Amino acid sequence: MSNENGLPPLNGLRAFAAAGRHLSFRAAADDLGVTQGAVAQQVRGLEEHLDLRLFLREPRGLVFTEEGRAYHAAVSRAFSQLWEATAALRSAPSRVTISVTPTFASKWLIPRLAEFTQAHPDIDLRITATERVSSFHADGIDLAVRQGRPPFGASLRADLLFPQEVVAVCAPYLVTAQDRTLDAAALSSMMLLHDTHDLWPKFIEVAFGGEVDLSRGLRFNQTTLALDAALAGQGIALASRFLVQRDLKAGRLVQPIDSVLEGGLDFYLLMPRQSASDASLIVRDWLLGMTSEGA
């Protein structure tokens, strides 16, 4: 039976392609794993559908008609394209898209991507850096890293990545070795680097009871920009400890104030509970493994 577009039946085309390769119904049947009679019947049905003869049946085997030869070349090309497309699809790496904030991407994830690609070369990991809340379905997102408080909804699985432990950081040459821990008076003379989270008032309240001048400062729309400014020696920035851990360990940044602000908006890895791909689960396990190791 033909389909609604008027195309011939697929089984008939397959039988015709095989029979044309061998010019034999018997050899075509061996290729397709069916009986010789089934191949002959499928080719006959195709001829009836097209209302023309594709083969001449002769004692020594099949012979193409003029129309059959031209049609076989076209059908063979079509099957070849289908096989190539299917092979390419099967060999393509599994794609996983993760939505993260720009700061998480630049300060934590990107420095570790080489480790992931080396361990999982068969996964095409795609990163979407945005501050807005992504829709898993509408935006084609497999996983997301966001700050918040659970619960996040019954349809989402949430794993804690990092607690929110906000610390102050600056370039080491902004503070002397003898005065590495700043007091309220010293901090008032420093340039404060603000971002959209605006955590300096809360941090100063925790550290000094609020007695610090906040009039001096630069403002940025992303934490990553404030941290880049801190690395450049332009002032003191606030950030979650895990985002600056590598810079602190390497001595590119120092922590001039001992206090820590625990805000409660922890970092979670989110993914749908249903329909998660095997590749998405691998990425999830890798992320959780990296955080558990303190990497």
C-alpha atoms as an extended CHARMM CRD file, in Angstrom:
* protein
*
       295  EXT
         1         1  MET       CA              0.0000000000        0.0000000000        0.0000000000  PROA      1               0.0000000000
         2         2  SER       CA              1.3610000000        3.4430000000       -0.9000000000  PROA      2               0.0000000000
         3         3  ASN       CA              1.4820000000        6.2410000000        1.6450000000  PROA      3               0.0000000000
         4         4  GLU       CA             -0.5400000000        9.4360000000        1.6200000000  PROA      4               0.0000000000
         5         5  ASN       CA              2.1030000000       11.2240000000       -0.4870000000  PROA      5               0.0000000000
         6         6  GLY       CA              1.7810000000        8.7100000000       -3.3090000000  PROA      6               0.0000000000
         7         7  LEU       CA              5.2210000000        7.1980000000       -2.7650000000  PROA      7               0.0000000000
         8         8  PRO       CA              5.7230000000        3.5060000000       -3.5220000000  PROA      8               0.0000000000
         9         9  PRO       CA              5.8160000000        1.0240000000       -0.6250000000  PROA      9               0.0000000000
        10        10  LEU       CA              9.2290000000        0.9300000000        1.0970000000  PROA      10              0.0000000000
        11        11  ASN       CA              9.4060000000       -2.8690000000        1.0510000000  PROA      11              0.0000000000
        12        12  GLY       CA              8.8920000000       -2.8380000000       -2.6920000000  PROA      12              0.0000000000
        13        13  LEU       CA             11.6720000000       -0.2930000000       -3.1590000000  PROA      13              0.0000000000
        14        14  ARG       CA             14.0410000000       -2.3390000000       -0.9610000000  PROA      14              0.0000000000
        15        15  ALA       CA             13.2540000000       -5.5000000000       -2.9100000000  PROA      15              0.0000000000
        16        16  PHE       CA             13.7330000000       -3.6770000000       -6.2270000000  PROA      16              0.0000000000
        17        17  ALA       CA             17.0590000000       -2.1680000000       -5.1090000000  PROA      17              0.0000000000
        18        18  ALA       CA             18.3740000000       -5.5780000000       -3.9920000000  PROA      18              0.0000000000
        19        19  ALA       CA             17.1090000000       -7.3910000000       -7.0810000000  PROA      19              0.0000000000
        20        20  GLY       CA             18.6660000000       -4.7360000000       -9.3030000000  PROA      20              0.0000000000
        21        21  ARG       CA             22.0460000000       -5.0860000000       -7.6040000000  PROA      21              0.0000000000
        22        22  HSD       CA             22.1590000000       -8.8290000000       -8.3430000000  PROA      22              0.0000000000
        23        23  LEU       CA             19.7270000000       -9.0670000000      -11.2670000000  PROA      23              0.0000000000
        24        24  SER       CA             18.3550000000      -12.0620000000       -9.3840000000  PROA      24              0.0000000000
        25        25  PHE       CA             15.3900000000      -12.5260000000       -7.0790000000  PROA      25              0.0000000000
        26        26  ARG       CA             17.1640000000      -15.3870000000       -5.3060000000  PROA      26              0.0000000000
        27        27  ALA       CA             20.2910000000      -13.3690000000       -4.4730000000  PROA      27              0.0000000000
        28        28  ALA       CA             18.1270000000      -10.4160000000       -3.3960000000  PROA      28              0.0000000000
        29        29  ALA       CA             16.1770000000      -12.7290000000       -1.0820000000  PROA      29              0.0000000000
        30        30  ASP       CA             19.4520000000      -13.8470000000        0.5310000000  PROA      30              0.0000000000
        31        31  ASP       CA             20.4190000000      -10.1850000000        1.0970000000  PROA      31              0.0000000000
        32        32  LEU       CA             17.0960000000       -9.2880000000        2.6460000000  PROA      32              0.0000000000
        33        33  GLY       CA             16.5650000000      -12.4630000000        4.6370000000  PROA      33              0.0000000000
        34        34  VAL       CA             13.2250000000      -13.2820000000        3.0170000000  PROA      34              0.0000000000
        35        35  THR       CA             12.0090000000      -15.8320000000        0.4910000000  PROA      35              0.0000000000
        36        36  GLN       CA             12.5490000000      -15.5460000000       -3.2420000000  PROA      36              0.0000000000
        37        37  GLY       CA              8.7920000000      -15.5110000000       -3.7160000000  PROA      37              0.0000000000
        38        38  ALA       CA              8.4290000000      -12.5590000000       -1.3240000000  PROA      38              0.0000000000
        39        39  VAL       CA             10.9650000000      -10.5200000000       -3.2930000000  PROA      39              0.0000000000
        40        40  ALA       CA              9.2770000000      -11.3330000000       -6.5860000000  PROA      40              0.0000000000
        41        41  GLN       CA              5.8700000000      -10.3960000000       -5.1600000000  PROA      41              0.0000000000
        42        42  GLN       CA              7.1590000000       -7.0740000000       -3.7330000000  PROA      42              0.0000000000
        43        43  VAL       CA              8.7860000000       -6.1110000000       -7.0370000000  PROA      43              0.0000000000
        44        44  ARG       CA              5.6010000000       -7.0570000000       -8.8940000000  PROA      44              0.0000000000
        45        45  GLY       CA              3.6140000000       -4.8650000000       -6.4980000000  PROA      45              0.0000000000
        46        46  LEU       CA              5.9940000000       -1.9700000000       -7.1460000000  PROA      46              0.0000000000
        47        47  GLU       CA              5.5550000000       -2.3900000000      -10.9030000000  PROA      47              0.0000000000
        48        48  GLU       CA              1.8040000000       -2.3480000000      -10.4790000000  PROA      48              0.0000000000
        49        49  HSD       CA              2.0240000000        0.7800000000       -8.3500000000  PROA      49              0.0000000000
        50        50  LEU       CA              4.1640000000        2.5250000000      -10.9820000000  PROA      50              0.0000000000
        51        51  ASP       CA              2.1800000000        1.0070000000      -13.8800000000  PROA      51              0.0000000000
        52        52  LEU       CA              5.3310000000        0.0140000000      -15.7700000000  PROA      52              0.0000000000
        53        53  ARG       CA              7.7330000000       -2.9090000000      -16.0220000000  PROA      53              0.0000000000
        54        54  LEU       CA             11.1030000000       -2.5880000000      -14.2810000000  PROA      54              0.0000000000
        55        55  PHE       CA             12.5590000000       -5.9940000000      -15.2070000000  PROA      55              0.0000000000
        56        56  LEU       CA             12.2800000000       -8.4690000000      -18.0240000000  PROA      56              0.0000000000
        57        57  ARG       CA             12.1010000000      -11.9870000000      -16.5490000000  PROA      57              0.0000000000
        58        58  GLU       CA             14.3630000000      -14.1690000000      -18.6820000000  PROA      58              0.0000000000
        59        59  PRO       CA             15.5800000000      -17.7570000000      -18.1300000000  PROA      59              0.0000000000
        60        60  ARG       CA             19.0790000000      -16.6200000000      -17.1540000000  PROA      60              0.0000000000
        61        61  GLY       CA             17.8640000000      -13.9670000000      -14.7520000000  PROA      61              0.0000000000
        62        62  LEU       CA             16.5320000000      -10.4500000000      -14.6860000000  PROA      62              0.0000000000
        63        63  VAL       CA             17.1820000000       -7.7630000000      -17.2640000000  PROA      63              0.0000000000
        64        64  PHE       CA             16.4370000000       -4.0860000000      -16.6770000000  PROA      64              0.0000000000
        65        65  THR       CA             13.9870000000       -2.3180000000      -18.8730000000  PROA      65              0.0000000000
        66        66  GLU       CA             15.1040000000        1.1680000000      -19.9090000000  PROA      66              0.0000000000
        67        67  GLU       CA             12.8270000000        2.7310000000      -17.2920000000  PROA      67              0.0000000000
        68        68  GLY       CA             13.9270000000        0.1770000000      -14.6730000000  PROA      68              0.0000000000
        69        69  ARG       CA             17.6200000000        0.9650000000      -15.1510000000  PROA      69              0.0000000000
        70        70  ALA       CA             17.1300000000        4.7000000000      -14.6690000000  PROA      70              0.0000000000
        71        71  TYR       CA             14.7950000000        4.1930000000      -11.7130000000  PROA      71              0.0000000000
        72        72  HSD       CA             17.1910000000        1.7470000000      -10.0260000000  PROA      72              0.0000000000
        73        73  ALA       CA             20.0130000000        4.3140000000      -10.1930000000  PROA      73              0.0000000000
        74        74  ALA       CA             17.7980000000        6.9180000000       -8.5090000000  PROA      74              0.0000000000
        75        75  VAL       CA             16.4800000000        4.5040000000       -5.8650000000  PROA      75              0.0000000000
        76        76  SER       CA             20.0250000000        3.2950000000       -5.0930000000  PROA      76              0.0000000000
        77        77  ARG       CA             21.1910000000        6.8930000000       -4.5730000000  PROA      77              0.0000000000
        78        78  ALA       CA             18.2690000000        7.5500000000       -2.2370000000  PROA      78              0.0000000000
        79        79  PHE       CA             19.0040000000        4.4610000000       -0.1150000000  PROA      79              0.0000000000
        80        80  SER       CA             22.6870000000        5.3700000000       -0.0270000000  PROA      80              0.0000000000
        81        81  GLN       CA             21.8300000000        8.8270000000        1.3330000000  PROA      81              0.0000000000
        82        82  LEU       CA             19.5890000000        7.2740000000        3.9830000000  PROA      82              0.0000000000
        83        83  TRP       CA             22.3310000000        4.8870000000        5.0710000000  PROA      83              0.0000000000
        84        84  GLU       CA             24.9110000000        7.6840000000        5.2340000000  PROA      84              0.0000000000
        85        85  ALA       CA             22.5750000000        9.9390000000        7.2230000000  PROA      85              0.0000000000
        86        86  THR       CA             21.7690000000        7.1410000000        9.6640000000  PROA      86              0.0000000000
        87        87  ALA       CA             25.4350000000        6.2470000000       10.1200000000  PROA      87              0.0000000000
        88        88  ALA       CA             26.3080000000        9.8980000000       10.7750000000  PROA      88              0.0000000000
        89        89  LEU       CA             23.4940000000       10.1860000000       13.2940000000  PROA      89              0.0000000000
        90        90  ARG       CA             24.6020000000        7.0880000000       15.1790000000  PROA      90              0.0000000000
        91        91  SER       CA             28.2400000000        8.2050000000       15.2520000000  PROA      91              0.0000000000
        92        92  ALA       CA             27.4400000000       11.7700000000       16.3560000000  PROA      92              0.0000000000
        93        93  PRO       CA             28.3120000000       12.5220000000       19.9790000000  PROA      93              0.0000000000
        94        94  SER       CA             25.4930000000       12.7320000000       22.4960000000  PROA      94              0.0000000000
        95        95  ARG       CA             24.5390000000       16.3680000000       23.0460000000  PROA      95              0.0000000000
        96        96  VAL       CA             23.9520000000       17.8090000000       26.5190000000  PROA      96              0.0000000000
        97        97  THR       CA             23.0610000000       21.4670000000       27.0940000000  PROA      97              0.0000000000
        98        98  ILE       CA             23.6640000000       22.9960000000       30.5130000000  PROA      98              0.0000000000
        99        99  SER       CA             22.4200000000       26.4280000000       31.5410000000  PROA      99              0.0000000000
       100       100  VAL       CA             24.6120000000       28.2950000000       34.0290000000  PROA      100             0.0000000000
       101       101  THR       CA             25.1760000000       31.8720000000       35.1090000000  PROA      101             0.0000000000
       102       102  PRO       CA             28.0110000000       33.7560000000       33.3420000000  PROA      102             0.0000000000
       103       103  THR       CA             30.0390000000       33.8720000000       36.5570000000  PROA      103             0.0000000000
       104       104  PHE       CA             29.6880000000       30.1350000000       37.2040000000  PROA      104             0.0000000000
       105       105  ALA       CA             30.6670000000       29.4740000000       33.5830000000  PROA      105             0.0000000000
       106       106  SER       CA             33.7870000000       31.6510000000       33.5430000000  PROA      106             0.0000000000
       107       107  LYS       CA             35.0490000000       31.1700000000       37.0970000000  PROA      107             0.0000000000
       108       108  TRP       CA             34.2700000000       27.5080000000       37.7910000000  PROA      108             0.0000000000
       109       109  LEU       CA             33.0610000000       25.4710000000       34.8160000000  PROA      109             0.0000000000
       110       110  ILE       CA             35.2730000000       26.6080000000       31.9340000000  PROA      110             0.0000000000
       111       111  PRO       CA             38.5650000000       26.0310000000       33.8150000000  PROA      111             0.0000000000
       112       112  ARG       CA             37.4810000000       22.4020000000       34.3070000000  PROA      112             0.0000000000
       113       113  LEU       CA             36.1030000000       21.6230000000       30.8390000000  PROA      113             0.0000000000
       114       114  ALA       CA             39.3250000000       20.0570000000       29.6010000000  PROA      114             0.0000000000
       115       115  GLU       CA             39.0180000000       17.4290000000       32.3270000000  PROA      115             0.0000000000
       116       116  PHE       CA             35.4770000000       16.6310000000       31.2340000000  PROA      116             0.0000000000
       117       117  THR       CA             36.1870000000       16.4200000000       27.4940000000  PROA      117             0.0000000000
       118       118  GLN       CA             39.1810000000       14.1820000000       28.1530000000  PROA      118             0.0000000000
       119       119  ALA       CA             37.0850000000       11.8330000000       30.2840000000  PROA      119             0.0000000000
       120       120  HSD       CA             33.9960000000       11.9220000000       28.0290000000  PROA      120             0.0000000000
       121       121  PRO       CA             34.9760000000       12.6780000000       24.3990000000  PROA      121             0.0000000000
       122       122  ASP       CA             31.7190000000       11.1390000000       23.1660000000  PROA      122             0.0000000000
       123       123  ILE       CA             29.5660000000       13.8420000000       24.8150000000  PROA      123             0.0000000000
       124       124  ASP       CA             29.0020000000       17.1840000000       23.0870000000  PROA      124             0.0000000000
       125       125  LEU       CA             28.6080000000       19.4800000000       26.0940000000  PROA      125             0.0000000000
       126       126  ARG       CA             27.0000000000       22.8090000000       25.2320000000  PROA      126             0.0000000000
       127       127  ILE       CA             26.9770000000       25.6950000000       27.6930000000  PROA      127             0.0000000000
       128       128  THR       CA             24.3460000000       28.4300000000       27.8140000000  PROA      128             0.0000000000
       129       129  ALA       CA             25.4440000000       31.3060000000       30.0520000000  PROA      129             0.0000000000
       130       130  THR       CA             22.5340000000       33.4450000000       31.1900000000  PROA      130             0.0000000000
       131       131  GLU       CA             21.1910000000       35.0240000000       34.3500000000  PROA      131             0.0000000000
       132       132  ARG       CA             17.5710000000       34.3890000000       33.4400000000  PROA      132             0.0000000000
       133       133  VAL       CA             15.6910000000       31.2880000000       34.5070000000  PROA      133             0.0000000000
       134       134  SER       CA             15.6790000000       28.8090000000       31.6340000000  PROA      134             0.0000000000
       135       135  SER       CA             12.8460000000       26.5350000000       30.5850000000  PROA      135             0.0000000000
       136       136  PHE       CA             14.0600000000       22.9690000000       30.2540000000  PROA      136             0.0000000000
       137       137  HSD       CA             11.5350000000       22.1650000000       27.5420000000  PROA      137             0.0000000000
       138       138  ALA       CA             11.2280000000       25.4470000000       25.6190000000  PROA      138             0.0000000000
       139       139  ASP       CA             14.9740000000       26.2350000000       25.6680000000  PROA      139             0.0000000000
       140       140  GLY       CA             16.1690000000       22.6750000000       25.1200000000  PROA      140             0.0000000000
       141       141  ILE       CA             18.0350000000       22.5940000000       28.4390000000  PROA      141             0.0000000000
       142       142  ASP       CA             19.1260000000       19.2910000000       29.9700000000  PROA      142             0.0000000000
       143       143  LEU       CA             20.6700000000       20.6170000000       33.2030000000  PROA      143             0.0000000000
       144       144  ALA       CA             20.8680000000       23.9740000000       34.9690000000  PROA      144             0.0000000000
       145       145  VAL       CA             22.9200000000       25.4510000000       37.8160000000  PROA      145             0.0000000000
       146       146  ARG       CA             21.0690000000       28.1070000000       39.7890000000  PROA      146             0.0000000000
       147       147  GLN       CA             21.0400000000       29.7410000000       43.1900000000  PROA      147             0.0000000000
       148       148  GLY       CA             17.9480000000       29.2880000000       45.2950000000  PROA      148             0.0000000000
       149       149  ARG       CA             16.1720000000       27.5230000000       48.1140000000  PROA      149             0.0000000000
       150       150  PRO       CA             14.4020000000       24.1880000000       47.7190000000  PROA      150             0.0000000000
       151       151  PRO       CA             11.8840000000       22.9560000000       46.8760000000  PROA      151             0.0000000000
       152       152  PHE       CA             12.2040000000       23.6940000000       43.1510000000  PROA      152             0.0000000000
       153       153  GLY       CA              9.1490000000       21.7470000000       42.0350000000  PROA      153             0.0000000000
       154       154  ALA       CA              8.1370000000       18.1100000000       41.9540000000  PROA      154             0.0000000000
       155       155  SER       CA              9.2280000000       17.7110000000       38.3290000000  PROA      155             0.0000000000
       156       156  LEU       CA             12.8460000000       18.7040000000       39.0380000000  PROA      156             0.0000000000
       157       157  ARG       CA             15.6490000000       16.8260000000       40.7220000000  PROA      157             0.0000000000
       158       158  ALA       CA             17.8610000000       19.1650000000       42.7720000000  PROA      158             0.0000000000
       159       159  ASP       CA             21.3710000000       18.3340000000       43.9950000000  PROA      159             0.0000000000
       160       160  LEU       CA             23.3340000000       20.7300000000       46.1900000000  PROA      160             0.0000000000
       161       161  LEU       CA             26.5660000000       21.7990000000       44.5120000000  PROA      161             0.0000000000
       162       162  PHE       CA             27.9050000000       24.5370000000       46.7760000000  PROA      162             0.0000000000
       163       163  PRO       CA             26.6300000000       26.4080000000       49.8270000000  PROA      163             0.0000000000
       164       164  GLN       CA             26.6010000000       30.1810000000       49.5660000000  PROA      164             0.0000000000
       165       165  GLU       CA             29.6680000000       31.2720000000       51.5250000000  PROA      165             0.0000000000
       166       166  VAL       CA             30.4170000000       34.8420000000       50.4450000000  PROA      166             0.0000000000
       167       167  VAL       CA             33.9380000000       36.1470000000       51.0950000000  PROA      167             0.0000000000
       168       168  ALA       CA             35.7890000000       39.3780000000       50.3140000000  PROA      168             0.0000000000
       169       169  VAL       CA             38.7490000000       39.1360000000       47.9150000000  PROA      169             0.0000000000
       170       170  CYS       CA             41.2880000000       41.4800000000       46.3750000000  PROA      170             0.0000000000
       171       171  ALA       CA             44.6640000000       41.4900000000       44.6610000000  PROA      171             0.0000000000
       172       172  PRO       CA             47.4490000000       40.7330000000       47.1830000000  PROA      172             0.0000000000
       173       173  TYR       CA             49.3260000000       43.9950000000       46.6200000000  PROA      173             0.0000000000
       174       174  LEU       CA             46.3480000000       46.0660000000       47.7980000000  PROA      174             0.0000000000
       175       175  VAL       CA             47.0310000000       44.9910000000       51.3720000000  PROA      175             0.0000000000
       176       176  THR       CA             50.3990000000       44.7090000000       53.0570000000  PROA      176             0.0000000000
       177       177  ALA       CA             51.6490000000       41.4870000000       54.5820000000  PROA      177             0.0000000000
       178       178  GLN       CA             51.5150000000       43.1040000000       58.0130000000  PROA      178             0.0000000000
       179       179  ASP       CA             47.9840000000       44.4000000000       57.4920000000  PROA      179             0.0000000000
       180       180  ARG       CA             46.4770000000       41.4690000000       55.5640000000  PROA      180             0.0000000000
       181       181  THR       CA             43.2740000000       41.5720000000       57.6750000000  PROA      181             0.0000000000
       182       182  LEU       CA             41.4000000000       44.8590000000       57.2430000000  PROA      182             0.0000000000
       183       183  ASP       CA             39.3510000000       46.5330000000       59.9680000000  PROA      183             0.0000000000
       184       184  ALA       CA             36.3370000000       48.7700000000       59.3880000000  PROA      184             0.0000000000
       185       185  ALA       CA             38.4050000000       51.9600000000       59.1630000000  PROA      185             0.0000000000
       186       186  ALA       CA             40.8220000000       50.4790000000       56.6330000000  PROA      186             0.0000000000
       187       187  LEU       CA             37.9760000000       49.0650000000       54.5500000000  PROA      187             0.0000000000
       188       188  SER       CA             36.3320000000       52.4980000000       54.3900000000  PROA      188             0.0000000000
       189       189  SER       CA             39.3470000000       53.8000000000       52.4690000000  PROA      189             0.0000000000
       190       190  MET       CA             39.2430000000       50.9680000000       49.9120000000  PROA      190             0.0000000000
       191       191  MET       CA             37.3750000000       50.8250000000       46.6160000000  PROA      191             0.0000000000
       192       192  LEU       CA             34.4460000000       48.4210000000       46.9090000000  PROA      192             0.0000000000
       193       193  LEU       CA             33.4170000000       46.4720000000       43.8120000000  PROA      193             0.0000000000
       194       194  HSD       CA             29.6340000000       45.9150000000       43.6670000000  PROA      194             0.0000000000
       195       195  ASP       CA             27.5510000000       43.6040000000       41.4960000000  PROA      195             0.0000000000
       196       196  THR       CA             23.8050000000       43.1680000000       41.0550000000  PROA      196             0.0000000000
       197       197  HSD       CA             23.5570000000       40.9720000000       44.1750000000  PROA      197             0.0000000000
       198       198  ASP       CA             24.4210000000       44.0680000000       46.2820000000  PROA      198             0.0000000000
       199       199  LEU       CA             25.7600000000       42.0300000000       49.2080000000  PROA      199             0.0000000000
       200       200  TRP       CA             28.1460000000       44.6040000000       50.6400000000  PROA      200             0.0000000000
       201       201  PRO       CA             25.6540000000       46.0750000000       53.1790000000  PROA      201             0.0000000000
       202       202  LYS       CA             24.8590000000       42.5960000000       54.5570000000  PROA      202             0.0000000000
       203       203  PHE       CA             28.5220000000       41.5730000000       54.5400000000  PROA      203             0.0000000000
       204       204  ILE       CA             29.6040000000       44.7120000000       56.3980000000  PROA      204             0.0000000000
       205       205  GLU       CA             26.8230000000       44.2130000000       58.9390000000  PROA      205             0.0000000000
       206       206  VAL       CA             28.1020000000       40.7100000000       59.6440000000  PROA      206             0.0000000000
       207       207  ALA       CA             31.7830000000       41.7030000000       59.6790000000  PROA      207             0.0000000000
       208       208  PHE       CA             31.7540000000       45.1100000000       61.3810000000  PROA      208             0.0000000000
       209       209  GLY       CA             28.2400000000       45.8650000000       62.5810000000  PROA      209             0.0000000000
       210       210  GLY       CA             27.6330000000       48.2050000000       59.6500000000  PROA      210             0.0000000000
       211       211  GLU       CA             30.1810000000       50.9290000000       60.4600000000  PROA      211             0.0000000000
       212       212  VAL       CA             31.7590000000       51.2470000000       57.0150000000  PROA      212             0.0000000000
       213       213  ASP       CA             31.4630000000       54.0020000000       54.4020000000  PROA      213             0.0000000000
       214       214  LEU       CA             29.8410000000       52.5390000000       51.2460000000  PROA      214             0.0000000000
       215       215  SER       CA             30.1380000000       55.6930000000       49.1380000000  PROA      215             0.0000000000
       216       216  ARG       CA             33.3550000000       54.6230000000       47.3640000000  PROA      216             0.0000000000
       217       217  GLY       CA             32.8110000000       51.9260000000       44.8030000000  PROA      217             0.0000000000
       218       218  LEU       CA             32.4490000000       50.6530000000       41.2570000000  PROA      218             0.0000000000
       219       219  ARG       CA             29.3240000000       48.8520000000       40.1130000000  PROA      219             0.0000000000
       220       220  PHE       CA             29.0600000000       45.9940000000       37.6390000000  PROA      220             0.0000000000
       221       221  ASN       CA             26.1030000000       44.0660000000       36.2610000000  PROA      221             0.0000000000
       222       222  GLN       CA             27.8070000000       40.6790000000       36.6970000000  PROA      222             0.0000000000
       223       223  THR       CA             29.8720000000       39.1390000000       39.4770000000  PROA      223             0.0000000000
       224       224  THR       CA             32.4530000000       37.9050000000       36.9860000000  PROA      224             0.0000000000
       225       225  LEU       CA             33.2300000000       41.5090000000       36.0030000000  PROA      225             0.0000000000
       226       226  ALA       CA             33.6670000000       42.5140000000       39.6280000000  PROA      226             0.0000000000
       227       227  LEU       CA             36.0540000000       39.5930000000       40.1290000000  PROA      227             0.0000000000
       228       228  ASP       CA             38.0200000000       40.5220000000       37.0180000000  PROA      228             0.0000000000
       229       229  ALA       CA             38.3260000000       44.0380000000       38.4300000000  PROA      229             0.0000000000
       230       230  ALA       CA             39.5340000000       42.5900000000       41.7360000000  PROA      230             0.0000000000
       231       231  LEU       CA             42.1480000000       40.5170000000       39.9210000000  PROA      231             0.0000000000
       232       232  ALA       CA             43.2690000000       43.7100000000       38.1730000000  PROA      232             0.0000000000
       233       233  GLY       CA             43.7570000000       45.3960000000       41.5430000000  PROA      233             0.0000000000
       234       234  GLN       CA             40.8910000000       47.8550000000       41.2370000000  PROA      234             0.0000000000
       235       235  GLY       CA             39.3030000000       47.0920000000       44.6150000000  PROA      235             0.0000000000
       236       236  ILE       CA             37.6720000000       44.4800000000       46.8350000000  PROA      236             0.0000000000
       237       237  ALA       CA             34.9120000000       42.2250000000       45.5390000000  PROA      237             0.0000000000
       238       238  LEU       CA             32.5100000000       39.7620000000       47.1100000000  PROA      238             0.0000000000
       239       239  ALA       CA             31.9430000000       36.2810000000       45.7270000000  PROA      239             0.0000000000
       240       240  SER       CA             31.0320000000       32.7710000000       46.7870000000  PROA      240             0.0000000000
       241       241  ARG       CA             34.1490000000       31.0450000000       48.0650000000  PROA      241             0.0000000000
       242       242  PHE       CA             34.0880000000       28.2020000000       45.5310000000  PROA      242             0.0000000000
       243       243  LEU       CA             34.2100000000       30.6750000000       42.6320000000  PROA      243             0.0000000000
       244       244  VAL       CA             37.4980000000       32.1590000000       43.8160000000  PROA      244             0.0000000000
       245       245  GLN       CA             39.0640000000       29.0840000000       45.4290000000  PROA      245             0.0000000000
       246       246  ARG       CA             41.5660000000       28.5260000000       42.6230000000  PROA      246             0.0000000000
       247       247  ASP       CA             42.6180000000       32.1850000000       42.5730000000  PROA      247             0.0000000000
       248       248  LEU       CA             43.0540000000       32.1760000000       46.3600000000  PROA      248             0.0000000000
       249       249  LYS       CA             45.0960000000       28.9750000000       46.2440000000  PROA      249             0.0000000000
       250       250  ALA       CA             47.2770000000       30.3390000000       43.4300000000  PROA      250             0.0000000000
       251       251  GLY       CA             47.8500000000       33.6470000000       45.2550000000  PROA      251             0.0000000000
       252       252  ARG       CA             46.1800000000       35.7480000000       42.5680000000  PROA      252             0.0000000000
       253       253  LEU       CA             43.6560000000       36.8580000000       45.1890000000  PROA      253             0.0000000000
       254       254  VAL       CA             43.7460000000       37.1260000000       48.9840000000  PROA      254             0.0000000000
       255       255  GLN       CA             40.9730000000       37.2730000000       51.5740000000  PROA      255             0.0000000000
       256       256  PRO       CA             41.5280000000       40.5550000000       53.5040000000  PROA      256             0.0000000000
       257       257  ILE       CA             38.5350000000       40.0610000000       55.8390000000  PROA      257             0.0000000000
       258       258  ASP       CA             37.9760000000       36.8690000000       57.8300000000  PROA      258             0.0000000000
       259       259  SER       CA             34.1780000000       37.1310000000       57.9770000000  PROA      259             0.0000000000
       260       260  VAL       CA             31.9120000000       34.9290000000       55.8330000000  PROA      260             0.0000000000
       261       261  LEU       CA             28.3590000000       35.7790000000       54.7640000000  PROA      261             0.0000000000
       262       262  GLU       CA             26.1280000000       32.7180000000       54.5820000000  PROA      262             0.0000000000
       263       263  GLY       CA             23.1520000000       33.8960000000       52.5920000000  PROA      263             0.0000000000
       264       264  GLY       CA             21.1240000000       30.7010000000       52.2120000000  PROA      264             0.0000000000
       265       265  LEU       CA             20.8510000000       30.9960000000       48.4210000000  PROA      265             0.0000000000
       266       266  ASP       CA             22.9170000000       27.9090000000       47.7280000000  PROA      266             0.0000000000
       267       267  PHE       CA             23.9610000000       26.6300000000       44.2970000000  PROA      267             0.0000000000
       268       268  TYR       CA             21.9470000000       23.6740000000       43.0270000000  PROA      268             0.0000000000
       269       269  LEU       CA             22.1850000000       21.4170000000       40.0060000000  PROA      269             0.0000000000
       270       270  LEU       CA             18.7020000000       20.9880000000       38.5150000000  PROA      270             0.0000000000
       271       271  MET       CA             17.4360000000       18.4760000000       35.9840000000  PROA      271             0.0000000000
       272       272  PRO       CA             14.0490000000       17.0000000000       35.0470000000  PROA      272             0.0000000000
       273       273  ARG       CA             13.1430000000       13.8240000000       36.8970000000  PROA      273             0.0000000000
       274       274  GLN       CA             11.6850000000       12.3080000000       33.7320000000  PROA      274             0.0000000000
       275       275  SER       CA             13.2920000000       11.6600000000       30.3440000000  PROA      275             0.0000000000
       276       276  ALA       CA             16.8770000000       12.4190000000       31.3740000000  PROA      276             0.0000000000
       277       277  SER       CA             19.3030000000       10.9920000000       28.8130000000  PROA      277             0.0000000000
       278       278  ASP       CA             22.2070000000        8.7490000000       29.7450000000  PROA      278             0.0000000000
       279       279  ALA       CA             24.6030000000       11.5110000000       28.6730000000  PROA      279             0.0000000000
       280       280  SER       CA             22.8370000000       14.0290000000       30.9520000000  PROA      280             0.0000000000
       281       281  LEU       CA             23.2280000000       11.6550000000       33.8840000000  PROA      281             0.0000000000
       282       282  ILE       CA             26.9450000000       11.3250000000       33.1170000000  PROA      282             0.0000000000
       283       283  VAL       CA             27.3460000000       15.1140000000       33.1590000000  PROA      283             0.0000000000
       284       284  ARG       CA             25.3940000000       15.3060000000       36.4180000000  PROA      284             0.0000000000
       285       285  ASP       CA             27.5810000000       12.6690000000       38.0530000000  PROA      285             0.0000000000
       286       286  TRP       CA             30.7410000000       14.4210000000       36.8470000000  PROA      286             0.0000000000
       287       287  LEU       CA             29.6380000000       17.7790000000       38.2750000000  PROA      287             0.0000000000
       288       288  LEU       CA             28.7100000000       16.2500000000       41.6220000000  PROA      288             0.0000000000
       289       289  GLY       CA             31.9920000000       14.3360000000       41.6550000000  PROA      289             0.0000000000
       290       290  MET       CA             33.9830000000       17.5010000000       41.0360000000  PROA      290             0.0000000000
       291       291  THR       CA             32.2580000000       19.3480000000       43.8680000000  PROA      291             0.0000000000
       292       292  SER       CA             32.6180000000       16.4620000000       46.3200000000  PROA      292             0.0000000000
       293       293  GLU       CA             36.3430000000       16.3620000000       45.6110000000  PROA      293             0.0000000000
       294       294  GLY       CA             36.5990000000       20.0790000000       46.2540000000  PROA      294             0.0000000000
       295       295  ALA       CA             38.0300000000       20.6060000000       42.7740000000  PROA      295             0.0000000000
